[in-house]
């Protein structure tokens, strides 16, 4: 699935910054064609998440490289037929965002790794990444989506709240260690 999203970066009322419209391509991929670019993006994402985790009071037990090392052996979980890896590229082809979806149980999926680089934020890309993963989960026949976030990750929580996710206790299928639960928030979305 490929979606092209054209957004205008506004610099004041109705004025396009630098005279250019910003264009992004969002795609659900079945293979990773540029591993170094995804490594770079994920290291940035993990660094941000670990700083938020520590700011919430969590212990400094992992490094971004530790978390990246656990991603690649599990890549097949995030690819079709039972998962999705959504990537966002800017008009220059630079990877600026991502999100994963993996099967949590027979009828449910887990959303992970929602990230948009700061220079691409403010264009609705995070919400679009969530929309694509919601559609994929619905197409796979899942009834429920689960997600967790670090306490204080307000940008992510706002997106999920606005889309109808509700707060729940930690779900047993959570792919994060149970030891991290005191510094996390858990949410669920049920398809009607």
N, C-alpha and C positions, 0 to 999 in steps of 0.2 A: 504494500500500500504506500503510495506516495502522495503527499499533500504539499501544495505550494501555498505559502502564506506571504502576502505582501502587506507590509505595514509601513506607515509613514512615521518617522521619528520627528516629533514636533518640537520646534524651538520657538515657543511663543504661539499665540493663536494663529493657526493656519499656515505657519511658515515651516517648510521642511528643512531640517537641519542640514546645512551644507548643500541644499538644493537637490538632495537625492532621497529616493524612497528606499527603505530597507526591505530586503527580500530574504525569506528563509524557506528552506525546503525541509520538510519533516517526513521521514520515512521509517517504516517498520522493515527491518532487514532480516535476511535469513543467513547472512554470513558477515563477518567483520572484515572489510577490505583494507582498512587502514588501522592496524593494531597500534602503531605508535601514537596516532592522534587520539584514539580512545584511551590509551594508557595515560596520556597527558591530561585529558579531561577528567578521567576517574581519579587520578591523583589529586587534582585540584578539588574535586567534589569531596573526596574522603578527608582532605585537609580541613575544608570548611565544616564538615559534619563533626569531625573530632574536636575542633575548637568549640563548637556549639555544645557538644556532649560534656566537655570539661567545664565550660561556662555554667552548665546546668548542675554541676557538682559531681559529675561522673569521674571515675579514676582514669588516669592516662595509662592505659594498658596496651593500646595499639598504636601503630604508626600508619600513615596513608599507604606505605608500601606493604605492610602486613595485610591490609584490607584488599589492596589490588591483587596480591598473591592468591587470595581466596576467590577472586572473580573468575579468572581464566579457567581453572579446573571445572568450574560450574557453568561455563558458557552455554552448554546445550540446554540447561534449564530455562534460559532466557530467549531461546530461539524456537521457531515453529517446529513441531506442531503444538507443543504444550506451553509455550512461552512467547514473549515478544521482547525485542530490543528496538527501542525507538530512538532515532538519532536526528538531530537538528543541525543543519549546515547553513551558514550565511551565504550571501551571494558570491563571496570570494571562495567558497568551498571549505571554509574553516569550520570544524566541529565546535558548536557552541552550546549544545544541550543534549540530554539523554534521559531515558527512563526505561526501567525493565518491568516485566510482568512474568511471574512464574506461578506454576500450579502449586497451591498449598495443600489441597485435598481434592478428591474427585470432583466436587461441585464448586470449588472456590479457588481464587487466585490471590496472589500477594503482589502489591505494587512496591517497587523499590527504586532507589537511585534516581529520583527526580531532581534534575539539576539543569539550570540555565546559567551560563556565564554572565557576570555582571554587565558586560558591554551589550548583551542581547536581552537583558531583562526589561520589563515594561512594555513588551509587545504581545503579551498573552500567550507566550510560548509554553510556559509551564502548564497552563490550563489545556492547551491543545495537546500536549503530550499525555495528560491524564485522559482527555477525551478519546484519543486513539487507543489507549490501553483499555478503557472501558468498553469501547466498541469491539475490540478483539476478544475480551472476556465474554461479552454477550454472544458473539459469533461462535465461541467455543462451547456455549451452553452452560457456562458457570452461573450460579445463582447469587454468589457473594464475592465481594472484593474486600481484602484486608490490607491495612497499611499501618505502619508505625512511624513515628517521628520523634526526634529529640525534643525534649521540652524546650520551649523558647524558639523553635523554628517557625516563627509566625507566618512567613511567606507561604510555606507549604501548608500549614494548618488552615490558613484563610482559603486557599484553593479548594482543599478537600471539604471544608465546612460549606462553602458556597455551592458545592456540587451535590450536597445531600448526604455526605458521610456523617455517621454518628459516632460518638465516643463510646468505647467499650473497655472492658478489662483486657489484659494481655491474652491473646489468642494462642492456643497450644501449638499451632503450626508456625508461629513466628520464627523466621530464619535467623534472627539475632539471638545471642546468648541470653538466657534467662537472667543472668547477673546484671545485664544492662537495663532491665525493666524499670527500676526505680527512677531512671532519668529519661524515660520514654513515655509517649502518649500513643494510644492505640485507637484505631477507627475502623468502621465497617460500613460498606455500602451494599444494600440488597437490591437486586433487580426485581422489578415488579412482575 
